[in-house]
């Protein structure tokens, strides 16, 4: 159990009680609450996105194939002489 001291602890406990009451009163089948129980922020975000995508009905829309024109030749373009700071490729 996490221990808190002072007035902040009382406010935090009061917040948790009110949050639980809000969830009990407003969590319905038409508008459910979902909790993401992960402390790692990146995984939490990915799990949230995966959940949203799994809940939304999706059907593939047929689209015509895209035809791209031939690229223009570089012409007189010269790469700028600037010391760019590139992010290392790790993956």
C-alpha positions, 0 to 999 in steps of 0.5 A: 500500500502506498503511504501518503502524509498530510492534507494531500493524502486526505484529498487523494483518498477522497478523490479515489472514493469519488472516482469509484462512485463516478465509475459505478454510476456512469459505467453502462453497457451503452457507454462503458468505462475501460481501465488500462492497468499498465504503468508503462506509458508506451504500452498503455498508449498502444494497448489503448489504440489496439482496444479502440481499433478492436471495438470499432467495426471495420470493413474494407472499402474497395479502392482503385489502384493508385497510379503514380507519375514518373518522378521529375529528374533532380535537375540543378538540385544540390544537397545542402552542405549542412551538418544535419543531426540524424537520429540513429537507426536502432530498429 
